Amino acid sequence: MPKHLVISTSSNPDSNSRRLGRAAFAHLQKQRVDCAWIDISEMDLPLCDGGKCYGMPSSKKLSAAIEAADGILVAAPVYNYDVAATAKNMIELTGSAWEDKIVGFLCASGGTASYMSVMAYANSLMLDFRCVIIPRFVFATADAFDGENITDKKVTKRVEQVANDLVRFTKALRS
């Protein structure tokens, strides 16, 4: 059976993208899907320097988790009309571990104007590492949350749809 991974890429302790990731992870667990959770804010990852960063224990641990997964959901914040630098740094640190993965996105932003910001990130994964990108993704603004809870039912449904699509795509492409 395929393995799945949900990665939170926010360094903000009050992260809405992490909330989206947690909701997707909980949904996958409820469905009894083989799934793991990683929060890179807990990993003390280095900035990619193109050299010794790859040999650091946290980089190796993250690379191994990505390598072991068939399908990955990336929960990422959007800052200044782009996916946060922590998410890009994660790809730079782990590189070829992404090859041939099925990838979906759960994004949180302050406003609606940066809706398409995930596309450059997705294109990089698709072109550099031949990832299959799930065409449905979540983009939620602060209005969808109240404290720790996702209060927008449409966002909750979309999180579940993306999680289900991850499983469906992964099974179809790995069989």
Phi, psi and omega per residue, in radians:
M1 nan 2.501 3.111
P2 -1.113 2.644 3.078
K3 -1.854 2.553 -3.098
H4 -2.195 2.730 -3.098
L5 -2.497 2.387 3.000
V6 -2.004 2.210 -3.108
I7 -2.083 2.155 2.996
S8 -1.585 2.195 -3.074
T9 -1.904 0.224 -3.120
S10 -1.572 2.520 3.030
S11 -1.765 0.016 3.127
N12 -1.427 2.152 3.141
P13 -1.120 -0.361 3.131
D14 -1.927 0.889 -2.968
S15 -1.478 2.193 3.031
N16 -1.281 -0.571 3.102
S17 -1.153 -0.623 3.066
R18 -1.101 -0.676 3.098
R19 -1.078 -0.699 3.080
L20 -1.100 -0.775 3.121
G21 -1.088 -0.752 3.118
R22 -1.086 -0.701 3.122
A23 -1.116 -0.741 3.117
A24 -1.140 -0.756 3.134
F25 -1.077 -0.786 3.117
A26 -1.073 -0.710 3.117
H27 -1.103 -0.764 3.128
L28 -1.125 -0.711 3.101
Q29 -1.102 -0.729 3.119
K30 -1.061 -0.585 3.121
Q31 -1.446 0.018 -3.141
R32 1.087 0.692 3.108
V33 -1.551 2.430 3.072
D34 -1.190 1.830 -2.992
C35 -2.540 2.504 3.073
A36 -2.116 2.807 -3.140
W37 -2.115 2.367 3.008
I38 -2.333 2.337 3.029
D39 -2.043 1.892 -3.037
I40 -1.189 -0.254 3.082
S41 -1.183 -0.291 -3.137
E42 -1.699 0.099 -2.974
M43 -1.871 -0.125 -3.109
D44 0.910 0.898 3.139
L45 -1.304 2.470 3.072
P46 -1.384 2.861 2.927
L47 -1.303 2.501 3.141
C48 -1.175 2.166 3.118
D49 -2.010 0.082 3.139
G50 1.282 0.196 -3.085
G51 -2.490 -1.857 -3.002
K52 -1.207 -0.244 -3.136
C53 -1.021 -0.553 -3.075
Y54 -1.210 -0.446 -3.122
G55 -1.573 -0.067 -3.122
M56 -1.236 2.509 -3.070
P57 -0.937 -0.727 -3.112
S58 -1.173 -0.654 3.089
S59 -1.143 -0.738 3.122
K60 -1.124 -0.716 3.140
K61 -1.108 -0.781 3.136
L62 -1.140 -0.770 3.112
S63 -1.035 -0.748 -3.135
A64 -1.112 -0.711 3.139
A65 -1.148 -0.724 3.121
I66 -1.184 -0.753 3.132
E67 -1.031 -0.678 -3.085
A68 -1.301 -0.331 -3.085
A69 -1.530 2.576 3.003
D70 -1.639 -0.667 -3.138
G71 -2.248 2.449 -3.035
I72 -2.335 2.334 2.948
L73 -1.835 2.211 3.118
V74 -1.822 2.029 3.056
A75 -1.661 2.016 -2.998
A76 -2.383 2.446 2.993
P77 -1.396 2.720 3.071
V78 -1.992 2.118 3.106
Y79 -2.158 2.396 3.062
N80 0.862 0.804 3.048
Y81 1.142 0.498 3.092
D82 -2.694 2.748 3.034
V83 -1.079 2.446 -3.053
A84 -0.955 2.586 -3.118
A85 -1.034 -0.503 3.120
T86 -1.094 -0.601 3.117
A87 -1.219 -0.729 3.105
K88 -1.145 -0.739 3.108
N89 -1.028 -0.678 3.121
M90 -1.025 -0.770 3.130
I91 -1.166 -0.705 3.134
E92 -1.101 -0.614 -3.141
L93 -1.308 -0.478 -2.980
T94 -1.933 -0.291 3.018
G95 0.622 -1.943 -2.980
S96 -1.145 -0.190 3.048
A97 -1.050 -0.371 -3.125
W98 -1.424 -0.151 -3.025
E99 -0.991 2.244 3.045
D100 1.098 0.484 3.088
K101 -1.526 2.728 2.962
I102 -1.674 2.240 -3.008
V103 -2.282 2.361 3.033
G104 -2.201 2.863 -3.049
F105 -2.236 2.481 3.047
L106 -2.233 1.841 -3.018
C107 -2.015 2.483 3.050
A108 -2.174 2.417 -3.084
S109 -2.499 2.823 3.100
G110 -1.272 -0.474 -3.105
G111 -2.595 3.046 -3.041
T112 -1.466 -0.221 -3.022
A113 -1.153 -0.346 -3.085
S114 -1.822 0.505 -3.089
Y115 -0.910 -0.716 -3.069
M116 -1.574 0.143 -3.047
S117 -1.066 -0.458 -3.110
V118 -1.255 -0.247 -3.017
M119 -1.123 -0.717 3.120
A120 -1.110 -0.699 3.106
Y121 -1.122 -0.802 3.118
A122 -1.111 -0.752 3.125
N123 -1.067 -0.685 3.108
S124 -1.064 -0.818 3.119
L125 -1.104 -0.708 -3.107
M126 -1.184 -0.810 -3.059
L127 -1.395 -0.743 -3.094
D128 -1.330 -0.627 -2.997
F129 -2.176 0.171 3.109
R130 0.947 0.650 3.047
C131 -1.265 2.594 2.987
V132 -1.654 2.114 -3.083
I133 -1.694 2.208 3.077
I134 -1.206 2.162 -3.039
P135 -1.213 -0.347 3.070
R136 -1.592 2.307 3.047
F137 -2.449 2.914 3.128
V138 -1.756 2.334 3.005
F139 -2.343 1.951 -3.080
A140 -2.165 2.476 3.061
T141 -1.729 3.019 -3.108
A142 -1.003 -0.436 3.135
D143 -1.113 -0.333 -3.092
A144 -1.450 -0.030 -3.032
F145 -2.203 2.602 2.965
D146 -2.371 1.775 -3.059
G147 1.103 -2.216 -3.106
E148 -1.398 -0.144 -2.988
N149 -1.804 2.518 2.940
I150 -1.495 2.032 -3.072
T151 -1.749 -0.233 3.138
D152 -1.520 1.950 -3.087
K153 -1.077 -0.572 3.112
K154 -1.155 -0.671 3.108
V155 -1.169 -0.768 3.106
T156 -1.026 -0.780 3.122
K157 -1.098 -0.704 -3.130
R158 -1.164 -0.689 3.074
V159 -1.009 -0.810 3.135
E160 -1.131 -0.672 3.098
Q161 -1.102 -0.766 3.138
V162 -1.145 -0.724 3.091
A163 -1.087 -0.760 3.100
N164 -1.117 -0.710 3.103
D165 -1.098 -0.658 3.103
L166 -1.011 -0.820 -3.136
V167 -1.142 -0.798 -3.113
R168 -1.075 -0.856 3.135
F169 -1.091 -0.769 -3.088
T170 -1.119 -0.784 3.110
K171 -1.076 -0.789 -3.088
A172 -1.133 -0.707 -3.061
L173 -1.507 -0.239 3.128
R174 -1.769 -0.089 -3.126
S175 -1.534 nan nan
